[in-house]
Amino acid sequence: MYEMHVGTAVNGNRPVWHVVVQHQRTTLCGQPLEADENAQTDHHCLPCMTAFQHLMRTAQPA
């Protein structure tokens, strides 16, 4: 299962939504999450979204 969490962009200049494996603190792009997740944003992390898209394409049905 995957979750979305706000964190700093890979380039470090703004908050973005990252894809995170449930119960983990590291994003699919490898960016560590910060403690303050109350930030709001309309932006998404492109490396996370690309990795998530790849995972969904290669996932085998159960």
HELIX and SHEET records of a PDB file:
HELIX    1   1 LEU A   46  THR A   58  1                                  13    
SHEET    1   A 2 TYR A   2  THR A   8  0                                        
SHEET    2   A 2 PRO A  15  VAL A  21 -1                                        
END                                                                             
